[in-house]
Amino acid sequence: MSSIEQTYQRWLKEADASLQAELKAMDEAAKEDAFYRSLAFGTGGLRGVIGAGTNRMNIHTVAKASQGLADYVVKHFPADKRRIAVSYDSRILSDEFARVASGVFAANGIRAMIYPQLMPTPCLSYAVRALGCAAGVMVTASHNPAKYNGYKVYGADGCQITTEAAAEILAEIEKLDVFADIRRVGFEDGIKSGEISYIPDQVYTDFVEEVKKQSLLGEEQIDKNVAIVYSPLNGTGLKPVLRTLRESGYTNVTVVKEQEQPDGHFPTCPYPNPEIREAMELGLQTAAKLNADLLLATDPDCDRCGIAVKNAQGEYELLTGNETGMLLLDYICHRRLALGRMPENPVLVKTIVTTDMGEKIAAHFGVETRNVLTGFKFIGETIGRLEAEGHPERYIFGFEESYGYLSGTYVRDKDAVDAAFLICEMFAWHKQHGVSLLQKLKQLYAEYGYCLNTLHSFAFEGAAGFDKMQGIMQSFRSGLKEIGGRTIEKALDYAPGLDGLPPSDVLKFYLSGGASVVVRPSGTEPKLKIYLSISAPDRAAAEKQEKTLAEALAQYMK
């Protein structure tokens, strides 16, 4: 009997009753995919398809990960510091997984502190630090399709865990038998005993107040009666985004009705990701119907924010994450200087795949740029280092091309509540001064030069797909001389660790003619991601060059 079959038979005998029907219906191919490996645990925690099996998100894999995290916390923290904050989004089984995790922590002598209702990822990051927790858990699969769920782990600093911590927690997890070694109390029993408690409402209120402090209006009075359409994409953003905007004077806000309430099936957007036009379509229709000034959308765990604005013809244009980030950076720098709030030696933090134009804008305002690996946790860690040096105020902004932004140090992860609030303020401020965001963007390109940044993703499902991705990465490492007719002038392999950054399976190629390519496997999905950056005289020329290069790179994915 194969190891897959042995594991499958054991799950048939011992797995929870809720998984039995799925287990019994499995054919050989389904068995292999569900049991060929354990769901990978890394710096992003767990993420996978919901279902039965070791390679699936279910109450057993969540409980096992929670036991491993509990063992890690017991080893590293004294009894009086053993607290873990827990939050969850609107996804299928998110609330149940959060309760299971809390029950495991409680059974291990760790106080579990859970939000009484679904809350965004940034609220979890905030709670970890506000409550002095040893760790935090956010049950979410961010912007993945509905069939996914996940389990993100945060350290005591409010950042997603480091590579070292992830490796140590993984070692604890791997020691465990998924059925025999898990300690767990019932959630309601834990509540009654006090081993599990609800996070006080004041923590949420304090978070909203911190977001509101990010305002850069000073004493300036502007008209905030801009017509805003907002979609939480059936996720967690509804209450915190609306509360923050309304308490700040932005009361003309219409929510996209079909996407208003939490719903893990995401019936109107199979990919609930504001980076994708399909997810924004209902918002665009609503904005057009109401002739709104601005469209905002946040992903299910409300850490990413996408926007659309009207052009001169009255049609709505979606802005990329890079474009929104550049606009916010310019606004923050401009307003901080005007208000006398620019710190000494200010710092912008961005990821290596985020537009290089951000660095040009920062330099113009005398701001230092620090480039970090993909993943907002590296931006959060940089804030932590500035804090350790006694100068957290030096951090003025962090952003990544994948629609993640943060302007303050109150959390250590991207925050779409903060982003939505600042975008509305920036929009209203520019409107007050007779400039649209598209006009401002055009001004930035005129000043700093045009730069086109695009992302192409290639999916590779299952065991065979995993092997194929590894083979493709190896082919890129095999001494390529050119890509799409452009000479490779410089190649950077981050696998050994470069420029003080931790080792990462990332390649960056600088090509002749002012272009760069970054290739990396996704840390959370079975995908290879390719980031292109093209400098050109204008958009048309950049798009033509990008198409040629993208077609050449697609050949490597076959």
N, C-alpha and C positions, 0 to 999 in steps of 0.2 A: 504493500500500500504506500503510495507517495506521501510526502510530508504534507502536501496541500490537502489530500484526501483525509489524512489523519486529523489535521486541524479542523477541517470541515465537519467530520464526524463528531468531534468533541463539542463544537459549537451547537450541533444538532441536539446534543444531550444536555448542555449546560447553559446555553444562551437564554436570555430573557424571552418570555412568551411572545412579546411584541415582535420578535424577529423570526419566529419559527416558520411562519407561512412563506416568507421570502427565502429562507434557507432551503426549505423543502422544494421550492419551485426552481432551484438553480440547476442549469445544465452544466456540462463540463467547462465550457468557456466562461460562464458566469462564476463558477467556483474558482477558476484560475485567477480571474481578475480581482475577486474579492479576498483571496487568501495568498496570493503569490508573494506578498510582503506585508509587513506591518506599516500602517500609515506613518509616513515620515514625520519626525519631530525635529524642528530646527529653530532658528531664531524667530521664525514666524509662527511657532507653535505647531499645531495640527491644522490641516485643511484637506477636505476630501468630499467625495460623494456620500450622501446620507444613505445608510443601508446596513445590512448584516455583513460581517467579515472583519478581518484584521486590517484590511486596506480601506475601511469605510468609517465614516463618522456615525457612531452609535453610543449607547449608554455605557457599553463595556470599554470601548477605546477611550472615551472621555474619562471614565472612572480610573482607568489604568494610568493615563497621563496625569490625572489629579493626584493619584497616590505617589507617583514619581516626584511631582512638584512638592507634595507634602513632605516626603522624605528629605528632599533637598532643603526645604525651609527649616525643618527640625535640626538638620545638621549645622546650618549656618546662622541661625538666629536664636537668641535666648528666649525662654518661655514667655516673657512679658512683651516680646516683639513679634510674636507669631500671630499675625493677622493677614488675611488675604481678602482684597476687594474683588467683587464679582459683578459683572454686568453682562447684558445680552441684548441682541438686536431682534428684529422681527422675523427672522428666518424660521423655517420649519424646525421644530424641536429645540430652538435656542433656549427657551425658558426651561425646558426639562433638563437639558444638558447643564445649564447654570445651577439648577437645584441639585443635580447629581454631584457636580463638582463641590458644591458647598457642603453636601453631606459627607463627602470623603474628607475634606479639610477638617470638619468638626470632629469626625471620628479619630483624627490624628492629633487632637489637642490644639488645633489651630482655629482661631476664631474667624469664621467666614462672615464677611459683611457684604451684603448683596443689595443692589438697588431694588426698591419695591416695584418698579416698572421698568420696561425696556429703556435703555439710555445709550447715547452715542459713545463711540470709542474714546473721544477726548474727555468725556465725563469720567470714564474709568481711569484714565491716566491722571486726571485731577484728584480723584478720590484716593488713589494709592498714596500720593504725597500728603494730601490733606489729613488723612486718617493715620498716617505713620505706619503704613502696611509694609510687610516684608515682600509682598508680591501682589500681582493683580491678574485676573483672568477676564478676557472679553470673549464671549461666545459670538462669533461672527465669521462669515466668509466674505466680508466686505462687499465687493461689487460683482462677485461670481454669480452664475446662473442659479436658479432656485434649487437645483438638485444638490448643491454644495452647502456644507456648513464648516465651521472651523473653531479654533480654540487658541486665541493669542495670549501669550504669557508676558507679563510686565514685571520688571524688577522694582526694587524699593525706590529707585530714582524716577519712576513713572515712565521710563523708556521700555520698549520691547527688549527682551533679554539679549544679552551679548552672546557672541559665538561660544565663549567659554562656559557661560551659564547654561546655554542650550545643550552643550555636549555633556555637562555634568548631570543635568536633569534627564537627558536621554539615557545615560548610563544607569541612573536609578530606575527609569521605566523598564529598561531591558532586563533588569534583575527580576521583574515581577511576572508571576503567572496571572493572566488576565481574569481568571475566575477564582483562584485560591488565595491570592495575596492582597486583595483589596479590602480595606477597612472602610465602612460606610455606615452612617446613621440616616434615618429617614429625615426628609427636609422639615416636616412639621414637628417631629420630635426634637430636632435641633433648634427650631425656633422656640419651642416651649422651654427647653433647658437653658437657652441663652447662648448656646455654642454657635448658633447662627443668628445674626441680627440684621435688621434692615438699615441701610445707610440713611442717615437723617436727611430730611428735605433741605436743611440748611446748607448741606454740602453742594447740592444742585444749585441753590440760590447763589451761593458764593462763586460757583463756576460762572454763572451768567454775569455776575457783577464784574468778574475778572475780564470777561470778553468785552463788556461795555467800556472798561478802562482803556481799551485799545484805540478808542476814538482819537482822531488827530485834528478835530475841528477847533479845539481851544475855545476862544470866546466868539469865534466867527459864527454868525447866524446864516443858515442856508435853508432853502425850501426843501423840506423832506417829503413833500407830497408827490413823490414820483410813483408812477403806477408799476407795481412789482407783481410778477407772477412767480409763484414758488411751488416746486414739487419736491417732496421728500422721497419720491420713488418708492412709496409704500414701506418706508423704513423708519428710523428713529428720530429724524430731524424735525418733525412737525412741531413739537412743543418747545424745544429749546430755541430753534431758529425764530419762530413766531414771537416767542416771549422776548427774546433779545431785541428783535427789530421793533416791536410795538413799544417796549419800554424806552426805546431810544428815539421814538417819534416817527418811525416809518409805519404808518397805520394803513396806507393804501396798498395792502397786500392781499392778493387772491391766490388761493391754493388750488392746484389742479385736482379737481374732485376725484377723478378715477384713481389717483395715486396718493390720496391724502392719508388714508388710514393704514396702519401697519398690516402687511399681508405678505407672508413669506413665499407665496406662489408667484408673486410679481406678475399678475395676469396681463398687464398692458405693456410690459417691457421685459422680454425674456433675459436680457442682459441689463440688469439695473445699474448701469454705469454711466455717469454723466459725460464720460469721454466718447460715448457712442451716440450717434445721431438718433438711432431708433429709440433709445431711452428718453430722448429729449422731445420726441415728435409731438406727444400730447401737450407738453408745455408750450411748444412753438405754436400749436393750433390755438391754445387758450390765449396766449399772448396776442396773436393776430386778431382773434375775435374781440378782445378787449382794447386793442391798440395800446398795449402796455409799453412802458419804457424799457423794462429790463426783465429778463427771465433768469431765475436761479434754480438749480437742482442739486440736491445732495444725494450721495449714495446711501445704501441701507444702514450702514453704521455711522453715517454722517461725519466722515473724515475727509471726503473729497467733494469739491464743489465745481460745477460747470455753469457757464453763463451764455446768454445770447443777447445781442443788442440790435437795434434797428440801424440800417444803413440809410444813405441819402434818398434811396428809392422807397423807403418805408418797409423794406424786407428785413427779416431777422437773420443775422449772421452769428453762428456759433464761434466762440473764441477758443483757442487751444489752451491747454494748461500753461504752456510757455508764455503765450500772449497775455493771459490774465496775470501770471506771475510778474512779468515785466512791468505791466501797468501798475500793479500794487507796489512793486519795489520803487518805481519812480514816484508814486504818490507818497509813500511813507518817507522817502528821503526828502522830497520837496517840503512836506508839511513839518517834519521834524526840524529841519533847518529854519523854516519860517517861525516856528514856535520856540526856537532855542532849546529843543529837546534832543538834538543829536548828541549822543555820548562821545567821549573821547575814544578814538580808535574803534569805530563801529564795525560790526561784522555782519556780512551776508553769508548764509550757508546754503549751498545747493548741491544736488547730486551730479555725478559726472555725465549723466545722460541728459541733463537739463541744459537749455540753450546757453551757449557761450555769450550771448548778447547780455545776459544778466550781469556777467562780470564787467562788461563795458559800461553799463549803466551805473553799477556800484562804483567803479573807478572814477567816473565823472563827479560823483558826490563825495569822493574821498573815503569810500567804504571798502574795507578789506573783504575779499571773497575767499571762502574756504570750501573746497570741493570734496565731497564725500561719496562713498559707495551708494548705489541705489538702495533705497529704503529709508523712510523718514526717521527710523530709530538712530541712524548715524547723525542726523541733524540734531535730534534730541540729546545724543551723547555729547555733541559739541557744545550745546548749551550747558550741560553738566560740567564740562571741563572749564568753561568760562566762569561758572559759579564757583567751582573749586579754587579757581585763581582769585576769587573775590570780586569778579567783575561781570556778573550776569547781564548787567545793563548794556554791555557792549553788543549783545545780540539784538539786531533790529528786525530781522526777517529771515525766514527760511522757506524755500519752495522746491518743488520737484515737478517735472513735466507732466506727471500723471495726476494733476489737479489737486495736489496737496500743498497747503499753505499754513503758516503760523507766524504771527507777529509778536507774540509775547512769550514769557518764560513760565507761565502759570501751569502749562502742561508740557509734555515732552513727546508729543505726537502731533501729526497734522490735525487741524481742527476746522471743519467746515462751518461750524457755528461762527467762529471768528472770521473765516473767509467770507461768508455770506454778509455778515455785518459790515466788514470793511469794504467789500465790493459795493454795497448799497451807498455807503458814505462817499466812497471815491466817485461813484457815478453821479450822485447828487452834487458833490462839490464841483466836479468838472462842468456839469450842466449849468450850475449857478454862474460859472465863468464862461459860458457860451461855447463849450467844447464837448463833443461827443467822445465816447471811449474809442470809437473807430478813428476819429480824427486825431486823437491823442496817440494812438498806436502808429498811425501814419507819420506823425511828427517824430516818434521815437526811431522808426526805420530811416527817416530822412537824416536824422542826427547820427545814428550809430551804424547804418548800413543794413541791408535786408538779409534776413537769415530764415531759412525754411527748415523746420524740424518735424520729422514724421516718425511714426512707430508702426512697424509691421509685426504681427504675431502669427505664429504657425503652430497649430495644435498637433500633439502627438499623444494619443490616448493609450492607456494600458501598458503592459510589460514590454511589448514590442516597440511601442512609441518611446518609452523611456530609454531603451537601448539605442534607438535611432538618433535621439537627441544627443546622446553621448558621442556617437560616431560623427555627427555633424560638427560638434564642437572640436573634435579631434582633427577633422579635415581643415577647419579654419586655423588650427595651430600648426599645420604641416608645411609651413614655409611659403605661403602665398606671396606672389610678387605684385599682383594687380587684382582689382575688382572692377568689373564693368568698364574696362579700358582705362581705368585710372591707376596710376602707380601708387603702391603703398609706400609712403614716405617714412612712416613711423608706425610701429606696432607695439601696443602695450598689453601684456598678459598679467592680469591681476591675481592669477591663481597663487603665486608665491607670496603675495602681499606687496603692494607698491606705495610709495610716498607716505609711509606710516599707517596705511589702511590695512585692515585684516585681509587674509587670503579670501578670494572670491572668484567664482567661475565666470569671469567677465573678460572679454577681449575688446580693445578699442584700436581702430585703424584710422590713421590720418592719411588722407588720399590727396593726390595732386589736384590742383584746381580749387582748393578751399572747401573740402568736404571731409566729413568724418563718419565712421560707422562704429556702433557699439553692438556687440552680440552677447547675449546672456540667456541662460535658461531662467524662466520665472521661478521665483522661490515659493510660489503658492499654487501654481497651476501647471498642468502638463503642456507647457508651451515654450517655444523659443521666441525671444523678442529681439528685434533688430531696430535700432534707433539710427536714423539718418539726420545729419545736419549739413545743409547746403548753403554756402554763401554765394550770392549772385547779385548782379546789378538791380534786378527787380523780381517780382513774384513769378511772372511768366517764365523767365529764364530759369529760375530755381525749380519750378515745377517740372519743366522739361528735363532738366538734369536729374532730378529726383526720380522721375519715372524710369529713366534708363538704368540708373543704379539699382533701384528696387527690383526691376525685372532680372537683372544680372544676379542679385542676391537670392531671388526666389529659386533659381536653378539649384542652389546648394541644398534646398529644403526637400527636394524630391527623393 
